[in-house]
Amino acid sequence: MTSTLSPTREEPRPQSKPLIGRRRSLPETFLVKLFVFIPFAAMVAAVPLAWGWGLGWTDIGLAAGFYLVSSLGVTVGYHRYFTHGAFKANRPLRIAMAVAAGLAAQGSVIAWVADHRRHHAFSDREGDPHSPWLFGTSAAALAKGFWHAHMGWLFERDLTNADRFAPDLLADRDIRLLDKLFIPLTVVSLVLPGVLGGLITMSWWGAVTAFFWAGLVRIAFLHHVTWSVNSICHMVGSRPFVSRDKAANFWPLALLSMGESWHNSHHADPTGARHGVLRGQLDISARVIWIFEKLGWATNVRWPKPERLDAKRVVPTR
């Protein structure tokens, strides 16, 4: 698919490289569906399984721990660092963030970044890989758009061209290696909770329940939180800042998404390290970056500036 759209901030000059790099093979498409639907089936089964048996404090603790590490790997690592360059990181931190994000089972680092940079380049217009507004504004079109933005786009076989959208990552030897470790990291993310659960409880049943809750259910739940930023946060919510798309702030997702659901703020200032820029807006990812900065692991952090924010306000404060 090609686009005749004018260049954007994320693509400051006309591009000669195509939007699509290659088509996903049928075996690859099958694996994507497995990664999406098996954890989803586990999450659906979680409600009856939790009713009276099969869930203990060990499972809850492991699920919370793995959720925190893998979700921050995506929000701080894949998103704010690798995609937008909101700060600079030393080599151990860069590697650690990519590994942590790999535990979320949301795709390899290069593919994830390429898709997201393409999203910003064509946000809510032709070329955006997951806009809910691509099919029109009728009720039926928006229902179709919601499905597409939430998870339907994952099953399309056309893959974003990383040569165009992520050449910096392709040139990085460490990142190329970590990109190839996506499937092993996914296996670790599924199996390790069960191993830990078995060791902590010294039982096979503890291993099974930890695998189910901290492995399958945790991954599925994180998937849908992340996908909700693509779907819900481009359909409903507040828009206090000017952006060229329909990105919105949706406060109910702020805690679970680690601050990613302050999406209007993010699209108004994509390279900012903090998305929750207004009073009372919780942004755990920004606090983690602040800790990295204090430890000396992160430098050149792009914290939001009041004058820049005011210039982007729908109704400026002065």
N, C-alpha and C positions, 0 to 999 in steps of 0.2 A: 504494500500500500504506500502510495506517495502522497505528499501534501503540498498544497500551494499556499499555505499560510505564511504570513510574513515572519521573519526571524523574531525570536523573543529574547528576553533577558538571559534565559538559560542557553539559548543558541543565538549568540550575538551576530552571527554572519551566516549567509546562505551555505547549506551543506551539500556537498556533492555525493556523499555516501548515502546509500539507501536507508530507509527507516527500518526495514526488516532485514535481519541478517541471514536467517535460514528457517526452514520449517522443521518443527519438532517431529521426530520419527514416531511411528506407532508404538514401539516399546516404551519410548520416553513418555508419550501421552498416557499410556497405561500406568506407568509408575507415578505420574502426577496424580492421577485419579486415586491410586492406592493411598498416597500420602494425604490426600484430602478426605476421602470417604471413610477409611478405616478409623482414624481418630474421631471423625464426626459420629460414626456409628457407636463408638465407645461412649461419647458424650451423651448421645440419646439414651443409651442403656444405663447411664449413670444414675438417673433418678430412681428407677425401681430397684437397682442394686443397692443404693444408699438407704433405702427404706428399711432400716432395722438391722442391716448387717453389711459387712464388706468395706467399711470405712472407719479407720482409726486415726488417732493423733499422729502416728508415724506417717501415714499416707498424706494427711493434711500438711504436715511440716515439710515433707519432701516435695509435694506439689507446689507449695508456696515458694520454697527455695529455688526450685528449677524454673518456676514461672518468673520470678524476679530476675534471675540471671539471664535467661533466654530472651525475655521481653526487653530488658535494658540493652542486651546485645544488639537487638534490632533497632530500638529507638535512638540510642546513643551512638552505636557503631554503624550499622548499615545506613541509617537515615541521616543523622545530624553530622556524623564525621565523614563516612565514605562518600555519600551522595552530595552533600552540600558544603563540606569543608568548613563547618562552623568553628572548628578549632584544629590545632596541630597536635599530633600525639607522637610520643616516642615509640620506638619499634616494638618493645614488649606490650605496650598498651594496644597498639594497632592489631597485633596478632591476637591478643586476648579478646578484644572486641569482636573480631571476625569469628573466632572459635565460639564465643558465647552466643553470637547471632546464629551460628550454624545449628545450635541446639534447639532453635525455634522451628526447624524444618519448614522454612518459608522460601527456600531456594538458595542457590549459591550466591556468594557476595557479588560477583560481577553481573550476573543476570538480574539480581534484585536492584542493584544500583542503576543499571541501564534502563530497566523498566521505569524506575521512579524519576530519573532525569527526563525521560521521554514524557512522563506524565506532566511534569512541570513545564516542559517546552510547549506542550499542546493542551494544557489543562482545560477540560470541558469543551474541547473542540475536536475536529477530525484529527486523528493521530494519537489522541490520548488512549492508552491501552485499557483504562478502566473508568471512564466517566459514566455516570448514570443518566446523562442528558443526551446521549448519542442517538436516541431513537424517537425523540419528540417529547411533548409535554402533556399528552393525554394520559389518563389513568393507566391504560394498557401499556403505553410506551414507557411510562415511569416504572411500572412493575417490571417490565422487561429490562429496563435500565438498571434498576436496583439489583436484580439477579446478576446481570452482567458485571456491574461494578463490584459486587460483593465477592463473587467467586466464579461466575461464568467465564470471565476473561482468562482464567487460569487454564482452561481446557482448549483454548485456541492454539493452533499449531504454528502460527507465524510468531517467530521470536524476535525481540528487539535487537537491533544491530549494535553489539557491544563496541565494535570498531568506531562507531559514530558517537555513542553516548558514554562510553567508559574507557577511552584509550589510555587514560592515566593508570587505571587499575590493571589493564592488560600489560602495561609496561613494568609492572611491579612484580618481581619474582616471588616474594612472599605471598602476595595476594593471589597470584596464579596458582600456587600450590594449594592454598587454603580453599580456593574455588573448586579444585578437584576433589576435596575431602568432604563435599556436601553429604553424600550418601553415608560414608562412615560416621560422620558427626550425627546424622539423623538416627543411625542405629544406636550409637552411644546414648543419645537423648532418650531413646525408648527403653534401652536395656539397663542403663546404669541405675535409674530409680528402683527397679526391681531388685538388682543386686544389693543396693544399700538397704532396701526394706527387709530383705531376707537376713542380712547381717545384723541389722539393728534388733529385729524381733527373734532372730535365730529360728526362723520357721519358713517352710515353703509357702505357706499361706500369706505370710507377710510379704514375701517376694511377689506373689501374684497380685495382691491388692495394690502394692506400691507401683508395680508395672502398669496396672490399669489406671489408677488415679493420677499418679505423678508422671506417668509416661503418656498414655493415650489421651486421657481426658484433658490433662494440662495442655498438651500440644493443640488439641482441637479447640479448646477454649481460647487460647492465645491466637490461633488462626482467626477466629471470628471477631475477636477484639480488633486485630489489625485490619481485617477486611472491612470492618464497620467504619473505619476512618475513610476508606475509599468510597463507601456507599453512603452511609448516614450523614457523614460530615461534608458531603457535597450536595445534600438535599435539604436538611433542616438544621436550624440553629441560628445564632446571632452572627452578624457581619459588621463589627465595629470599625474594621479597617478596609480601605479600598484595595481590591485585587481584581484582576481581569477575568475571574472565573466565579464559580458559585461555592467556593470553599467556605465553610461555616464553623463557628465554635459550638461544640456540643458538650456541655459540662458534665452530663451523667457518665461519660466515658473517660473523664480526665484521670481518675485514679487508676483504673484498670489499664489504660493505654499509656501510663507513665507521662502524661502531659501531651500526647500526640493529638488529642481531640480538640486542642485549641488551634483548629486547622485554618481558620480565616487569618489569624495572626501569623501563622507560618507561611501561608501563601502570599501575604502582604510583604513579608521579609524572609525569604526562603533560607538565607544563609545564617540567620540568627540562631544562637545557641539556646535561647529560651523562647518557648512558644507561648507559655502562660505569662503574658507581659502586663496584664492588668491586675489591679488589687484583688487578692483572694483567689487567683487562678493557680491551682496546684500544678506543679510541673516537676515531678520526681526526676526526670531525665536531666533537666537543667541543674538540679541540685547535685546529681552525680558528676556532671561535668565540672561544677564548681569545686567539688572534692578533688577531682583529678588535677584541676588547676592548682589548688592549694598544696597538693603533694608534689607538684612539679612535673607530673606526667603529661599534662596538657598545657599548651601555650597558645598565644595569639587567639584567645577565645573571643568570638564575635558576640559580645553581650549587646542587647538592644540599647540604643541611645534615645533618650527622651525626645530630642528634637526630630529624629527620624520617625519615631512612632507618631508624634503629633502631626507630622506632615502627611502621614498615611491615614489618619483618622477620617471617618466619614463626616463627623462634625468636629473640627479641630478645637482643642481646649483653649487656644489663644490665636 
